[in-house]
Amino acid sequence: MASSDVIRLYDLTRNIEDLAARPYSSNILRTRLVHPLYHLRAPLTHSLLRLALNIKGIAYKTVWLSAADIEPEAIKAGALPTSERAGKPVYTVPFVVDPSTGRAVSDSPKIAAYLDAQYPDTPTLGPSGSEAEVHAVELAGKVLGALRALFFTAVGPTLPQPTWAHIYKRFGAELEKLDSGPESRDAAIAAALQALAGIKGQVGRGPFIGGRQPSWADTMLAGNLWSLRIAFGEGSEIWKAIVEAHGGRWGAYMREFEERGWFSVA
């Protein structure tokens, strides 16, 4: 299949050569597996969409953007704004363009629903709205939220200047107050692990939250964890604390995705 015929996934880039380590936004990584933090609807939903596409086995290619590129590229593609701010439309990543239908779709839940409807022979990954799933998704967001300031501090030096300027405009005060000492770091890790403990009981029916097949909640959690692994590195104290927690449950959870090739980047 020619690259011009596959879905285009619009993602934020980093100044880094290693393609596998370039994506960092959990929103997009989750789509790749398919919380608003800044101009992205959630930097941590891109992992979600990348993950969703990989699980579904849908061919795609990434269009790498800086924060300054998002609005003009979204308008050019025909992607709708996802919100308003001060009466003005706000365009965010992730968004996708599907050449097979000519559709441009923005906002992660809507993209997931579109993929389910347009590609019905692939695993269903759109949100079900069940109470258990909503709870798991909330906890997955708390895992990332607990480590947000440390996350941005880690990825900041690798971002294009316009992207980092945009993040700093939104979160500069929070980052300036960040105490990088061990007590502050340990408290952030403890909060993330507490959220994971709340999810742990929902993974007992199979390797995934959804049981034997991944669900929307799995793309949220695995996408967020994927973003954290990329940001901090597998050898970091933070990542080791995550994968070793609860008897190694989260290291085993991530291997379920890794062994299936669902953490690939196209």
Residue pairs with C-beta under 8 A, 6 or more apart in sequence:
1 59
3 61
4 99
5 99
5 100
6 59
6 60
6 61
6 99
7 53
7 58
7 59
7 60
7 61
7 96
7 97
7 98
7 99
8 60
8 61
8 62
8 63
8 77
8 96
8 97
8 99
9 28
9 31
9 32
9 49
9 50
9 53
9 60
9 61
9 62
9 63
9 94
9 96
10 62
10 63
10 65
10 70
10 73
10 74
10 77
10 79
10 93
10 94
10 95
10 96
10 97
11 23
11 25
11 28
11 46
11 50
11 62
11 63
11 64
11 65
11 93
11 94
12 23
12 24
12 25
12 28
12 40
12 43
12 46
12 64
12 65
12 66
12 67
12 93
12 159
12 163
13 22
13 64
13 65
13 66
13 160
13 163
14 21
14 22
14 23
14 24
14 155
14 158
14 159
14 160
15 158
15 159
15 160
16 22
16 158
19 265
20 263
20 264
20 265
21 230
22 64
22 265
23 29
23 32
23 46
23 47
23 50
23 62
23 227
23 230
23 265
24 43
24 155
24 158
24 227
24 230
24 231
25 40
25 42
25 43
25 44
25 45
25 46
25 47
25 93
25 94
25 227
26 42
26 43
26 44
26 45
26 46
26 47
26 48
26 144
26 223
26 224
26 226
26 227
27 40
27 41
27 42
27 43
27 44
27 45
27 46
27 47
27 48
27 49
27 93
27 94
27 108
27 223
28 40
28 43
28 45
28 46
28 47
28 48
28 49
28 50
28 93
28 94
29 44
29 46
29 47
29 48
29 49
29 50
29 51
29 223
29 226
29 227
29 230
30 44
30 45
30 46
30 47
30 48
30 49
30 50
30 51
30 52
30 108
30 219
30 220
30 222
30 223
30 224
30 226
31 45
31 46
31 47
31 48
31 49
31 50
31 51
31 52
31 53
31 94
31 96
31 108
31 111
31 112
31 219
31 223
32 46
32 47
32 48
32 49
32 50
32 51
32 52
32 53
32 54
32 60
32 223
32 265
33 47
33 48
33 49
33 50
33 51
33 52
33 53
33 54
33 55
33 214
33 218
33 219
33 222
33 223
33 226
33 257
33 262
33 263
34 48
34 49
34 50
34 51
34 52
34 53
34 54
34 55
34 56
34 111
34 112
34 115
34 125
34 219
35 42
35 44
35 45
35 141
35 144
35 145
36 42
37 43
37 44
37 148
37 170
37 171
38 67
38 166
38 167
38 170
38 171
39 67
39 70
39 90
39 92
39 166
39 170
40 46
40 70
40 92
40 93
40 94
41 82
41 83
41 92
41 93
41 94
41 107
41 108
42 108
43 227
44 144
44 223
44 224
44 227
45 94
45 108
45 220
45 223
46 93
46 94
46 223
47 222
47 223
47 224
47 226
47 227
48 108
48 112
48 219
48 220
48 223
49 94
49 96
49 108
49 111
49 112
49 219
49 223
50 62
50 223
50 265
51 219
51 222
51 223
51 226
51 257
51 262
51 263
52 111
52 112
52 115
52 125
52 219
53 60
53 115
54 261
54 262
54 263
54 264
55 122
55 123
55 125
55 214
55 219
55 260
55 262
56 115
56 119
56 122
56 123
56 125
57 122
58 115
58 119
58 122
59 266
60 96
60 266
61 266
62 265
62 266
63 73
65 73
65 93
66 160
66 162
66 163
67 160
67 162
67 163
67 165
67 166
67 167
68 162
68 163
68 166
70 91
70 92
70 93
71 91
74 81
74 91
74 92
74 93
74 95
74 104
74 106
75 91
77 95
77 97
77 104
78 97
78 104
79 91
79 95
79 97
79 104
79 105
79 106
80 104
80 106
81 89
81 90
81 91
81 92
81 106
82 90
82 91
82 92
82 106
82 107
83 89
83 90
83 92
84 90
91 106
92 106
92 107
94 106
94 108
94 111
95 104
95 105
95 106
95 107
95 111
96 104
96 105
96 111
96 114
97 103
97 104
98 104
98 105
98 114
98 118
100 118
101 118
103 114
103 118
105 111
105 114
109 126
109 127
112 125
112 126
112 127
112 216
112 219
113 126
113 127
115 122
115 125
115 126
116 122
116 124
116 125
116 126
123 213
123 214
125 214
125 215
125 216
125 219
126 216
127 133
127 137
127 216
128 215
128 216
132 202
133 209
133 215
133 216
133 217
135 198
135 202
136 199
136 202
136 209
136 217
136 220
136 221
137 216
137 217
137 220
139 195
139 196
139 198
139 199
139 221
140 195
140 199
140 217
140 220
140 221
140 224
141 220
141 224
142 191
142 192
142 195
143 192
143 195
143 196
143 221
143 224
143 225
143 228
144 151
144 192
144 224
144 227
144 228
146 188
146 189
146 191
146 192
146 195
147 188
147 189
147 192
147 228
147 238
148 171
148 174
149 171
149 174
149 175
149 178
149 188
150 178
150 185
150 188
150 232
150 238
151 227
151 228
151 231
151 232
152 167
152 171
152 175
153 175
153 178
153 180
154 231
154 232
155 231
156 164
156 167
156 168
159 167
168 175
178 184
185 237
185 238
189 238
189 241
189 242
192 242
193 241
193 242
193 245
193 246
196 242
196 245
196 246
196 249
196 250
197 245
197 246
199 209
199 221
200 246
200 249
202 209
202 217
203 209
203 249
203 253
205 211
205 212
206 212
206 213
207 252
207 253
207 256
208 214
208 215
208 218
208 253
208 256
209 215
209 217
209 218
209 221
210 216
210 217
210 218
214 222
214 257
221 253
222 253
222 254
222 257
222 262
225 242
225 250
225 253
225 254
226 254
226 257
226 263
228 238
228 239
228 242
229 239
229 254
232 238
232 239
233 239
242 250
243 250
243 251
243 254
244 251
257 263
